[in-house]
Amino acid sequence: MLKSGAVLVKYKSNGKKFSRRFFLDEYEDFISYERSSKIFHKPHIYYIKDIDEIRTGFHAQTFDRLIKRGIIKQNNQNCAFSILYDNHRKEEHFIASDMNTRNLWVKGLQYLMNQYAQKGQYQLIREENWILELFHSADKNHSNTLSKHECRHLFANSLNVKIPDHIFEDMFNKVDKTDKGILTSVEFVDLFNLLIRRKDLYEIMKKHVKNGYKQTMENIYMNRNELFEFLQQTQNQNAS
């Protein structure tokens, strides 16, 4: 249904409305609409991964204003829904031809949003598993811990990251909960995450991550390919 498309009326806060055939692209990455012969700009694309929430009915301020101005009627509520995206900074408001069409779009989009959320969680698990693989490869005596020397050796030889002594000592001590000079696998993951939260490295990370300039140091995230590229460049950063 979503891929074949359906006519939806999009309302703007100023009262203008546009009737377009909206559709889900064949790879299920975004929704868009067919170009109008009267409008020359490219149709807007709404990526599924950027959608934060789907609201049914008139549960949006834009709809409230349009009702008060008499532009839409209260009995259209069962056909209405809103898409909130880009961290709830943007909204789009639609009225379908009937409630069944509205429900198909709402349920379809919510399903796709859940699929993307699960993919994101799976990706995070994969990346943490990769970090743990590094941990176990460096644990030569199978003690399930890494010493300072083993951590330094891993960073320098496996990840090509050379960290100044005073910075490494500070980061290591922050995650070493027992103060025994050894790290468990959980503490090593914390150390790894602390490493990529350094302000100087954050500036490099932004250059390697898609839309990195929009991400803060606290929530910046990179996939494995971006991580490898990033780690290669940190060698030059730490050597300077």
HUQUIBEL-V989800 format. One record per residue. N is the residue number from 1. RES is the residue in one letter. D_LAST is the distance of its C-alpha to the last C-alpha in Angstrom with 1 decimal. Layout:
n={N N}
res={RES RES}
d_last={D_LAST D_LAST}
This chain:
n={1 2 3 4 5 6 7 8 9 10 11 12 13 14 15 16 17 18 19 20 21 22 23 24 25 26 27 28 29 30 31 32 33 34 35 36 37 38 39 40 41 42 43 44 45 46 47 48 49 50 51 52 53 54 55 56 57 58 59 60 61 62 63 64 65 66 67 68 69 70 71 72 73 74 75 76 77 78 79 80 81 82 83 84 85 86 87 88 89 90 91 92 93 94 95 96 97 98 99 100 101 102 103 104 105 106 107 108 109 110 111 112 113 114 115 116 117 118 119 120 121 122 123 124 125 126 127 128 129 130 131 132 133 134 135 136 137 138 139 140 141 142 143 144 145 146 147 148 149 150 151 152 153 154 155 156 157 158 159 160 161 162 163 164 165 166 167 168 169 170 171 172 173 174 175 176 177 178 179 180 181 182 183 184 185 186 187 188 189 190 191 192 193 194 195 196 197 198 199 200 201 202 203 204 205 206 207 208 209 210 211 212 213 214 215 216 217 218 219 220 221 222 223 224 225 226 227 228 229 230 231 232 233 234 235 236 237 238 239 240}
res={M L K S G A V L V K Y K S N G K K F S R R F F L D E Y E D F I S Y E R S S K I F H K P H I Y Y I K D I D E I R T G F H A Q T F D R L I K R G I I K Q N N Q N C A F S I L Y D N H R K E E H F I A S D M N T R N L W V K G L Q Y L M N Q Y A Q K G Q Y Q L I R E E N W I L E L F H S A D K N H S N T L S K H E C R H L F A N S L N V K I P D H I F E D M F N K V D K T D K G I L T S V E F V D L F N L L I R R K D L Y E I M K K H V K N G Y K Q T M E N I Y M N R N E L F E F L Q Q T Q N Q N A S}
d_last={56.7 53.3 52.5 55.9 55.3 57.5 58.4 56.7 57.2 54.0 54.6 52.5 52.7 54.6 57.3 56.6 56.9 56.0 57.8 55.6 55.6 52.5 51.3 48.7 46.8 47.6 44.4 44.9 41.5 42.9 46.2 47.2 50.5 52.5 52.1 54.9 56.8 56.9 53.1 50.7 47.3 45.8 46.8 44.3 42.6 42.4 40.0 41.4 38.0 37.8 41.3 41.4 45.2 48.6 51.4 55.1 57.7 57.2 54.6 52.5 52.9 53.3 56.3 57.7 57.7 59.1 62.0 62.8 63.0 65.2 63.0 63.0 65.6 65.3 66.9 63.9 61.8 62.4 60.8 57.8 54.2 50.8 47.3 44.4 41.0 37.4 37.2 40.7 39.8 42.1 45.6 48.2 51.8 54.4 58.1 59.3 62.8 63.9 62.7 62.4 60.0 58.0 57.9 56.8 53.8 52.9 53.2 51.5 48.5 48.3 48.5 45.6 43.5 44.2 43.2 39.8 39.3 40.2 37.8 35.0 35.9 36.2 32.8 31.3 33.3 32.1 28.4 29.2 31.2 28.3 26.1 29.2 29.5 26.0 27.2 30.4 28.9 26.8 29.9 31.4 34.2 35.2 35.1 33.9 31.1 27.6 26.4 23.0 22.6 23.7 21.4 18.3 19.7 20.4 17.0 15.4 18.3 20.1 17.5 14.5 12.4 10.6 10.9 10.5 14.1 15.2 14.3 16.0 18.9 19.4 19.5 21.7 24.1 24.5 25.9 27.7 31.1 33.0 30.7 31.4 27.9 28.7 28.3 30.9 30.3 30.6 28.1 25.6 26.0 25.3 22.1 21.0 22.0 20.3 16.9 17.3 18.5 15.3 15.0 11.5 12.4 15.8 14.7 13.5 16.8 18.9 18.1 19.3 22.3 25.6 26.3 23.1 23.3 26.6 25.3 24.3 21.6 24.7 26.3 23.8 24.7 23.7 25.9 25.1 24.2 21.8 20.3 19.7 18.0 15.9 14.9 14.0 11.4 9.9 8.8 6.3 5.5 5.5 3.8 0.0}
